[in-house]
Amino acid sequence: MPFRLPFAVVFALLFAACAVRPSRLLVDDHMVVVKSVRLPDRSWLPWYTRFAEHAWVEIATPRGVERVEWNKGAFGILHSEIGRSGLIADERWERPVAVHATWRGDAARTLGERILAVCDTYPDARGYRAWPGPNSNTFMAWLARETGMGVDLPPNAVGRDYTQWLAVGASTTGLGLRVDTPILGAGAGLVEGVELHALGLTAGVGLWPPSLKVPFLPAIPGGWFAPWSEPVPEPGP
């Protein structure tokens, strides 16, 4: 008996904040959802993209659901109407989609308005480069900082830490600090733990949820997907 409670606590810490399936979301009239998917296996894509995640954000209102992202070949930020079916779709590009953060109600309404107000001002929207960046994940990291979104993008979201020169400031969660150059960098925070960044790759130890981060792979445990986990807790406003 003495060992059961600590084991349960450890188990909860390991899995409570893992990514989940979109179909397990509790859908509301107003939502903001941050998602990612592993890039598909395509002959025309570079080999390293097979290990990388593509991140984006979806904004749901009573009028519909809008996906906001930046892709290769786009001459600006893409806005796509995907409907409620797209909001809870578990796959994209034949890969399982992971949900990393959700907001609902008034917090989602306010955050969604902030996102739509600034997303098209992204300064690198005509200079896409898959590796080391700027790419779709660089855009999402920029958007998180601009809006105070407060989300920890997966460690294999290559390009999330990209900078052209020197970047010193808050992490994407708002609860940590990062120092990055085009070649090397580092970050530390209450959520992301301690990270080392090198040429777009990440290694380190996460704090919430507890995880190991190694290059080319998602955080461990949790994997590219964690079907056993519960809906993602809503971040604060």
Buried (B, 14 or more C-beta within 10 A) or exposed (E): EEEEEEEEEEEEEBBEBBBBBBEBBEBEEBBBBBBBBBBEEEEEBEEBBEBBBBBBBBBBBEEEBBBBBBEEEEEEBBEEEBEEEBBBBBEBEEBBBBBBBBBBEEBBBBBBBBBBEEBEEBEBBEEBEBBBBBBBBBBBBBBBBBBEBBBBBBBBBBBBBBBEEEBEEBBBBBBBEBBBBBEEBBBBBEBBBBBBBBEBBBBBEBBBBBBBBBBEBBBEBBBBBBEEBEEBEBBEE
